[in-house]
Amino acid sequence: MVCAVRTVLLGKKYGDFKALDNLSLEINKGEIYGLLGPNGAGKTTIIKILCGLLNPTSGEAYILDNKVPNKKISSDIGYMPQETALYSGLTIHQNIEFYAKLFGIKNNEIKEKEMELLNFVDLYDWRNEIIENLSGGMKHRVSLACTLIHNPKVIILDEPTVGVDPELRISFWNYFNKLKDEGVAILITTHYMDEAERCDRIGLINHGHLIAENTPKNLIIEAGTDSLEDAFLKFSRMCDR
Ligand SMILES: Nc1ncnc2c1ncn2[C@@H]1O[C@H](COP(=O)(O)OP(=O)(O)OP(=O)(O)O)[C@@H](O)[C@H]1O
């Protein structure tokens, strides 16, 4: 079976500092995989390697069985970085259109998809507003719409719900589940435990190592704790010793 995402003994050094150490993981199509870990654990480094923005020092990473970096699969990936990559002097509509054209989406398809996505992020009535006039949470919502405009098969979201209000966060997750049902693989980093619990599987990262990996329920059982948050703390402290 073709894996959506696979890393094999992935390593990354910044100078002498080991940010990733022999990290292997697999994510299936139609799976939501949560990457959890304390600040500096290595989550963004993994994501940047998967998106072809950083080269690993050792090991390999694959998207849909293609070794990255690889231009051939760039349109299969939807990447939402922590810092929004929007043109602040352009409107929401112009930003979405820009990303759509970048991925070669036809004009007649853009309109329908833009409407679907702007309704999903609840910004349809704001589509002619300039980005610099939006709040931080609104910019995140536009960024997510831009990430999804080309119907990517693998979606990589680095803390997509920071600054997004609780009601909208729930609607984000409903949409992620719809995409998952369509066979899309989603890799998501989050510091919110209620969101981690919505993932099919979680990988806990600390000091560049995958220290635990399982369904949220089984992680709690493995750790012998009452909550995912306590399981996360227990695994992280074990790794710090
Ligand atoms: N360009 C860089 N040069 C040197 N060190 C770096 C660089 N980028 C990241 N690091 C270090 O590598 C480690 C992993 O960073 P990374 O951004 O992957 O962590 P993270 O898990 O995404 O953290 P956060 O939850 O804060 O976003 C950190 O210790 C960070 O300081």
The ligand as an SDF file (V2000), in Angstrom:
LIG
                    3D

 31 33  0  0  0  0  0  0  0  0999 V2000
   17.6210   27.2530   11.4240 N   0  0  0  0  0  0  0  0  0  0  0  0
   17.9490   26.7670   12.6310 C   0  0  0  0  0  0  0  0  0  0  0  0
   19.2010   26.8840   13.1150 N   0  0  0  0  0  0  0  0  0  0  0  0
   19.5400   26.3860   14.3230 C   0  0  0  0  0  0  0  0  0  0  0  0
   18.6920   25.7220   15.1240 N   0  0  0  0  0  0  0  0  0  0  0  0
   17.4290   25.5660   14.6950 C   0  0  0  0  0  0  0  0  0  0  0  0
   16.9880   26.0810   13.4340 C   0  0  0  0  0  0  0  0  0  0  0  0
   15.6790   25.7670   13.2790 N   0  0  0  0  0  0  0  0  0  0  0  0
   15.3240   25.0940   14.3940 C   0  0  0  0  0  0  0  0  0  0  0  0
   16.3650   24.9810   15.2330 N   0  0  0  0  0  0  0  0  0  0  0  0
   16.3650   24.2710   16.5360 C   0  0  0  0  0  0  0  0  0  0  0  0
   15.9560   22.9410   16.3100 O   0  0  0  0  0  0  0  0  0  0  0  0
   15.0850   22.5030   17.3550 C   0  0  0  0  0  0  0  0  0  0  0  0
   13.7800   22.0300   16.7620 C   0  0  0  0  0  0  0  0  0  0  0  0
   13.0780   23.1780   16.2630 O   0  0  0  0  0  0  0  0  0  0  0  0
   11.6170   23.0540   15.6160 P   0  0  0  0  0  0  0  0  0  0  0  0
   11.2570   24.4090   15.1040 O   0  0  0  0  0  0  0  0  0  0  0  0
   11.6020   21.9200   14.6700 O   0  0  0  0  0  0  0  0  0  0  0  0
   10.7500   22.6990   16.9080 O   0  0  0  0  0  0  0  0  0  0  0  0
    9.1570   22.5910   17.1080 P   0  0  0  0  0  0  0  0  0  0  0  0
    8.9000   21.2560   17.7260 O   0  0  0  0  0  0  0  0  0  0  0  0
    8.4660   22.8750   15.8350 O   0  0  0  0  0  0  0  0  0  0  0  0
    8.8830   23.7390   18.1680 O   0  0  0  0  0  0  0  0  0  0  0  0
    7.5650   24.6860   18.4160 P   0  0  0  0  0  0  0  0  0  0  0  0
    6.5440   23.8520   19.1320 O   0  0  0  0  0  0  0  0  0  0  0  0
    8.1040   25.7610   19.3080 O   0  0  0  0  0  0  0  0  0  0  0  0
    7.1080   25.2000   17.0910 O   0  0  0  0  0  0  0  0  0  0  0  0
   14.9660   23.6760   18.3250 C   0  0  0  0  0  0  0  0  0  0  0  0
   15.8590   23.4810   19.3900 O   0  0  0  0  0  0  0  0  0  0  0  0
   15.3470   24.8790   17.4930 C   0  0  0  0  0  0  0  0  0  0  0  0
   15.9520   25.8780   18.2970 O   0  0  0  0  0  0  0  0  0  0  0  0
  1  2  1  0
  2  3  1  0
  2  7  2  0
  3  4  2  0
  4  5  1  0
  5  6  2  0
  6  7  1  0
  6 10  1  0
  7  8  1  0
  8  9  2  0
  9 10  1  0
 10 11  1  0
 11 12  1  0
 11 30  1  0
 12 13  1  0
 13 14  1  0
 13 28  1  0
 14 15  1  0
 15 16  1  0
 16 17  2  0
 16 18  1  0
 16 19  1  0
 19 20  1  0
 20 21  2  0
 20 22  1  0
 20 23  1  0
 23 24  1  0
 24 25  2  0
 24 26  1  0
 24 27  1  0
 28 29  1  0
 28 30  1  0
 30 31  1  0
M  END
$$$$
